[in-house]
């Protein structure tokens, strides 16, 4: 894990220096850029193991960068950790909805930053090979490697979180998942979630999948399952 390449995106030179210094001390390879446009170009040209992304960037902001990376099959599986000074929880929630894996608020402790990054990389490394297997269920095809879902050959435009929830359900047809289990599958253990946020994702999935969305069944008082 110490050999991972991390792309740091921030327009503040002192932050880039502080973060780079601590990451390199911990054994990581580090690249830095100062704008959203550069971040997208750098991530696509040489896929990093993780992107540490500031939200407050000139031009293309961090949320747009995250959205672009998560919707591109080439970069969709790169973990993104947001680095932000914003106190508005809406920005953090939006980033997580777009597929970011975690966030760190400024000012931050370098030790906490390293611990959060290690935790995200650890979850990435634990992903078993079966999680990358293509799933075919009637007209629905889920391709984890491409981060792509098609229904009758047509691509469904899912968010990263919607994709992960669908993938968790479809890997175990007939199994009932609680809302917390679904968000754990999408974000990792102990991620705070409300019943309402999971329900919103399910509503979005059913709408985007069309007739195939009817296979996602509500199990009242428990959670959801993908009908066999």
C-alpha positions in Angstrom: 0.0 0.0 0.0 2.9 2.3 0.7 3.8 2.3 -3.0 0.5 3.8 -4.0 0.5 6.9 -6.2 -1.6 9.7 -4.8 -2.7 12.7 -6.8 -3.2 15.8 -4.6 -5.3 18.6 -6.0 -5.3 22.0 -4.3 -4.7 25.6 -5.4 -3.0 26.6 -2.1 0.8 26.1 -2.4 1.3 25.7 1.4 -1.3 22.9 1.5 0.2 21.1 -1.4 3.6 21.2 0.3 2.3 20.1 3.7 0.2 17.2 2.3 3.0 16.1 -0.1 5.6 16.1 2.6 3.5 13.9 4.9 2.5 11.6 2.2 6.0 11.1 0.9 7.2 10.5 4.5 4.6 7.8 4.7 6.1 6.2 1.6 3.6 7.2 -1.0 4.4 8.5 -4.5 2.9 11.9 -4.9 1.8 14.1 -7.8 0.3 17.6 -7.4 -1.8 19.9 -9.5 -3.5 23.2 -8.7 -6.7 23.2 -10.8 -9.7 21.0 -11.7 -8.8 20.9 -15.3 -5.2 19.7 -14.5 -6.7 17.1 -12.1 -8.9 15.5 -14.7 -6.1 15.4 -17.2 -3.6 14.0 -14.7 -6.0 11.3 -13.5 -6.8 10.2 -17.0 -3.2 10.1 -18.3 -1.7 8.2 -15.3 -4.3 6.5 -13.1 -3.5 7.2 -9.5 -4.3 4.9 -6.6 -6.2 7.7 -4.9 -7.1 11.4 -5.5 -7.0 13.8 -2.5 -9.2 16.6 -3.9 -9.9 20.1 -2.6 -13.5 21.3 -3.3 -12.6 25.0 -3.6 -10.8 25.2 -6.9 -10.7 27.9 -9.5 -12.6 27.2 -12.7 -13.7 23.6 -12.6 -14.4 23.0 -8.9 -13.8 19.8 -6.9 -17.4 18.6 -7.1 -17.3 18.8 -10.9 -13.9 17.0 -10.9 -15.3 14.2 -8.7 -18.4 13.9 -10.9 -16.3 13.8 -14.1 -13.9 11.1 -12.7 -16.7 8.9 -11.3 -18.7 9.0 -14.6 -15.6 8.0 -16.7 -15.2 4.2 -16.9 -11.4 4.7 -16.9 -11.3 6.6 -13.7 -14.6 5.5 -11.9 -12.9 3.1 -9.5 -10.2 5.6 -8.3 -11.0 6.4 -4.7 -11.6 10.1 -4.0 -11.1 11.8 -0.6 -12.3 15.3 -0.5 -10.3 18.0 1.3 -12.4 21.0 2.2 -12.6 24.1 4.4 -16.3 24.5 3.7 -18.6 24.3 6.7 -21.6 23.7 4.6 -22.6 20.0 5.0 -24.5 20.2 1.7 -21.2 20.3 -0.2 -19.9 17.3 1.7 -23.1 15.4 1.1 -23.1 16.3 -2.6 -19.5 15.0 -2.9 -20.4 11.7 -1.3 -23.5 11.4 -3.5 -21.2 11.9 -6.5 -19.1 9.0 -5.4 -16.4 10.4 -3.1 -15.1 7.9 -0.6 -14.4 10.1 2.3 -13.7 13.7 3.3 -11.2 15.6 5.5 -12.0 19.2 6.7 -9.4 21.9 7.0 -7.6 22.6 9.2 -6.6 19.0 9.6 -4.1 16.8 11.4 -1.6 15.1 9.1 -1.9 11.9 11.2 -5.7 12.0 10.7 -5.3 12.6 7.0 -2.9 9.6 6.7 -5.2 7.4 8.7 -8.2 8.3 6.5 -6.3 7.7 3.3 -5.0 4.3 4.6 -8.5 3.3 5.5 -9.8 4.1 2.0 -7.0 2.3 0.3 -7.4 -0.7 2.6 -11.1 -1.0 1.6 -10.0 -0.8 -2.0 -7.4 -3.5 -1.6 -9.9 -5.9 0.1 -12.2 -5.9 -2.9 -12.3 -9.6 -3.9 -12.1 -10.8 -7.5 -15.7 -11.8 -7.6 -16.7 -8.2 -7.1 -15.3 -7.5 -10.5 -17.3 -10.2 -12.3 -19.9 -9.2 -14.8 -23.4 -9.8 -13.6 -26.2 -10.7 -16.1 -29.8 -10.8 -14.9 -32.2 -11.0 -17.8 -32.1 -7.6 -19.6 -29.8 -6.1 -16.9 -26.0 -6.3 -17.2 -23.7 -4.9 -14.6 -20.0 -4.4 -15.5 -18.0 -3.4 -12.3 -14.7 -3.0 -14.2 -16.3 -0.4 -16.5 -18.6 0.9 -13.8 -21.4 0.5 -16.3 -25.0 -0.8 -16.2 -27.0 -1.5 -19.3 -30.7 -2.4 -19.7 -31.6 -4.1 -23.0 -28.3 -2.8 -24.3 -28.9 0.8 -23.3 -26.6 2.4 -20.8 -28.2 3.5 -17.5 -26.7 6.8 -16.2 -26.2 5.9 -12.5 -24.4 7.9 -9.8 -21.5 6.1 -8.2 -23.5 5.4 -5.0 -26.5 4.1 -7.0 -24.1 1.8 -8.9 -22.6 0.4 -5.7 -26.0 -0.2 -4.1 -27.3 -2.0 -7.2 -24.2 -4.1 -7.4 -24.6 -5.2 -3.8 -28.2 -6.2 -4.3 -27.7 -7.9 -7.7 -24.7 -10.0 -6.4 -27.1 -11.7 -4.0 -30.5 -12.0 -5.7 -33.2 -12.9 -3.1 -31.1 -11.7 -0.1 -32.6 -9.0 2.0 -30.3 -6.1 2.8 -31.0 -3.6 5.6 -30.4 0.1 4.7 -27.3 0.2 6.8 -25.9 -2.9 5.0 -26.5 -1.2 1.7 -24.7 1.9 2.6 -21.8 -0.2 4.1 -21.5 -1.9 0.8 -21.4 1.5 -0.9 -19.2 3.4 1.5 -17.6 1.1 4.0 -18.3 0.1 7.6 -19.7 2.6 10.1 -20.7 5.2 7.5 -23.5 7.4 8.9 -26.7 7.1 7.0 -30.4 7.8 7.3 -33.2 5.7 6.1 -34.3 8.5 3.9 -31.0 8.8 2.0 -31.1 5.1 1.1 -34.7 5.3 0.0 -33.8 8.3 -2.3 -31.1 6.2 -3.9 -33.5 3.3 -4.4 -36.1 5.6 -6.0 -33.4 6.9 -8.4 -32.4 3.4 -9.3 -35.9 2.2 -10.0 -36.5 5.3 -12.2 -33.3 4.9 -14.2 -33.6 1.2 -14.7 -37.1 1.4 -16.1 -39.0 -2.0 -16.1 -35.8 -3.7 -14.6 -36.1 -1.4 -11.6 -39.2 -3.3 -10.5 -36.9 -6.2 -9.5 -35.7 -4.1 -6.6 -38.3 -4.9 -3.9 -39.1 -3.2 -0.6 -39.1 -5.6 2.3 -41.2 -3.6 4.8 -39.6 -3.2 8.2 -36.3 -4.6 7.0 -34.9 -3.1 3.8 -34.6 -4.1 0.1 -33.8 -7.1 -2.1 -33.3 -7.8 -5.8 -36.0 -10.3 -6.9 -34.6 -13.6 -8.2 
